[in-house]
Amino acid sequence: MALSAAAWVVMVGSIALLWVPAVWALFRTLRDEDRKLELLDEQGKIDTYSPQALAELREWIRAHSDDEYAPEARDRYDDCVETLRDIDEPFYDWSDGEIEELQKVSK
């Protein structure tokens, strides 16, 4: 039972469609993690949230101030703000203006 040429084309195409993006994603993830480790070695700490993620966390805190997880969320938010002010080079794409505008949310 030999495979037809069309079957081989489909198999090779499937491998390319599945493996090429997977290898690229792995490469990019490992490159990002390597950069994070370099920043940790140089600075001792690293920003934990991207600008969008920190904004979403702030909105969640405002919308759910009575939630049982709100104190922990406030602590994590404030820790990220402090870290951004302490470090020289953030991992995520923060501008100096965005960092200066950040305010803590602790009660």
CORRATA-V497310 format. One record per residue. N is the residue number from 1. RES is the residue in three letters. OMEGA is omega in whole degrees, 0 to 359 (* if undefined). Layout:
n: {N:N}
res: {RES:RES}
omega: {OMEGA:OMEGA}
This chain:
n: {1:2:3:4:5:6:7:8:9:10:11:12:13:14:15:16:17:18:19:20:21:22:23:24:25:26:27:28:29:30:31:32:33:34:35:36:37:38:39:40:41:42:43:44:45:46:47:48:49:50:51:52:53:54:55:56:57:58:59:60:61:62:63:64:65:66:67:68:69:70:71:72:73:74:75:76:77:78:79:80:81:82:83:84:85:86:87:88:89:90:91:92:93:94:95:96:97:98:99:100:101:102:103:104:105:106:107}
res: {MET:ALA:LEU:SER:ALA:ALA:ALA:TRP:VAL:VAL:MET:VAL:GLY:SER:ILE:ALA:LEU:LEU:TRP:VAL:PRO:ALA:VAL:TRP:ALA:LEU:PHE:ARG:THR:LEU:ARG:ASP:GLU:ASP:ARG:LYS:LEU:GLU:LEU:LEU:ASP:GLU:GLN:GLY:LYS:ILE:ASP:THR:TYR:SER:PRO:GLN:ALA:LEU:ALA:GLU:LEU:ARG:GLU:TRP:ILE:ARG:ALA:HIS:SER:ASP:ASP:GLU:TYR:ALA:PRO:GLU:ALA:ARG:ASP:ARG:TYR:ASP:ASP:CYS:VAL:GLU:THR:LEU:ARG:ASP:ILE:ASP:GLU:PRO:PHE:TYR:ASP:TRP:SER:ASP:GLY:GLU:ILE:GLU:GLU:LEU:GLN:LYS:VAL:SER:LYS}
omega: {178:179:178:179:179:179:178:179:179:179:180:178:178:179:180:182:181:188:182:177:180:179:178:179:178:179:182:179:180:177:178:180:177:178:177:179:177:179:178:179:182:190:182:176:186:177:186:183:172:178:180:181:179:176:178:178:178:178:179:180:179:183:185:185:180:181:180:180:182:178:178:179:178:179:180:178:181:177:180:178:179:180:179:179:183:187:179:184:178:177:181:186:177:173:179:179:178:181:181:182:183:176:177:182:182:177:*}
